[in-house]
């Protein structure tokens, strides 16, 4: 997890692109290249097509997405600040990162 700083920053930038232009995510002509973080092909294009169809019938769909991603911005910015250049995580050596490893949950099963 401590090595994922660059990915977290990409998510943050993508979130801002969606706020600036929600059509890239749920617009009638949205493409996997812009909607999906990595630009990969849709895993199930039939489902995605249906979602796009339904989204066009919901008058506040874009407003909802903008509000959601805007609301997440503050928390996300606090989260990624820990990965900023010069920060403890960014400056930690590979050995220090290995020493900081913890279980993802408190349930080893």
VOGU-3710 file (C-alpha; in Angstrom, 3 decimals, decimal comma):
1> xxxxxxxxxx> 0,000/0,000/0,000  2,855/2,358/0,787  4,138/1,996/-2,780  0,843/3,096/-4,335  1,326/6,870/-4,036  1,511/7,389/-7,830  -1,721/5,417/-8,314  -3,491/7,455/-5,615  -2,444/10,672/-7,369  -3,778/9,332/-10,700
11> xxxxxxxxxx> -7,126/8,570/-9,044  -7,200/12,104/-7,656  -6,555/13,624/-11,103  -9,194/11,391/-12,696  -11,696/12,395/-10,026  -11,095/16,040/-10,916  -11,559/15,324/-14,649  -14,959/13,817/-13,865  -15,948/16,886/-11,833  -14,867/19,161/-14,676
21> xxxxxxxxxx> -16,686/17,101/-17,309  -19,045/14,395/-16,003  -19,829/13,408/-19,601  -16,538/11,502/-19,709  -17,975/9,103/-17,161  -21,665/8,810/-17,985  -22,236/10,840/-21,139  -24,069/9,405/-24,118  -20,775/9,142/-25,999  -18,542/8,195/-23,078
31> xxxxxxxxxx> -15,644/5,934/-23,983  -13,646/3,532/-21,871  -10,562/5,557/-22,813  -11,788/8,554/-20,810  -14,242/7,082/-18,312  -12,126/4,245/-16,994  -9,064/5,265/-14,958  -6,650/3,109/-16,943  -8,501/3,360/-20,254  -8,954/-0,415/-20,403
41> xxxxxxxxxx> -11,858/-1,959/-22,307  -15,153/-2,314/-20,461  -15,388/-5,691/-18,729  -19,053/-5,999/-19,693  -20,028/-3,574/-22,446  -23,679/-4,710/-22,322  -24,000/-3,564/-18,722  -22,175/-0,310/-19,447  -24,480/0,417/-22,391  -27,513/-0,134/-20,186
51> xxxxxxxxxx> -26,106/2,165/-17,491  -25,538/4,883/-20,103  -29,076/4,418/-21,379  -30,579/4,727/-17,902  -28,324/7,669/-16,963  -29,690/9,682/-19,893  -33,179/9,310/-18,427  -32,173/10,589/-14,967  -32,237/14,397/-14,947  -29,847/14,778/-12,002
61> xxxxxxxxxx> -27,406/12,009/-12,838  -24,559/14,346/-13,734  -25,252/16,583/-10,729  -25,135/13,520/-8,494  -21,768/12,417/-9,863  -20,279/15,901/-9,577  -21,540/16,203/-5,975  -20,182/12,761/-5,084  -16,700/13,364/-6,501  -16,595/16,907/-5,104
71> xxxxxxxxxx> -17,558/15,636/-1,657  -14,837/13,013/-1,838  -12,234/15,626/-2,793  -11,457/16,899/0,697  -10,960/13,456/2,177  -8,988/12,286/-0,840  -6,707/15,321/-0,660  -6,034/14,607/3,021  -5,304/10,979/2,167  -2,886/11,635/-0,707
81> xxxxxxxxxx> -1,065/14,371/1,211  0,583/11,522/3,094  2,175/10,440/-0,203  3,406/13,917/-1,183  6,989/14,497/-2,226  9,092/15,098/0,849  6,577/13,307/3,080  7,380/10,385/5,341  5,923/7,750/3,026  7,480/9,201/-0,120
91> xxxxxxxxxx> 10,909/9,526/1,489  10,879/6,122/3,229  13,315/3,537/1,971  12,128/0,147/0,735  13,393/-1,367/3,992  11,449/1,161/6,083  8,308/0,454/4,067  8,740/-3,272/4,633  9,089/-2,649/8,377  5,806/-0,688/8,375
101> xxxxxxxxx> 3,841/-3,597/6,861  0,642/-4,586/8,706  -2,176/-7,011/8,002  -4,940/-5,461/5,914  -7,455/-6,483/8,579  -7,284/-7,727/12,134  -8,617/-11,136/11,037  -5,834/-13,423/9,815  -8,412/-15,865/8,474
//
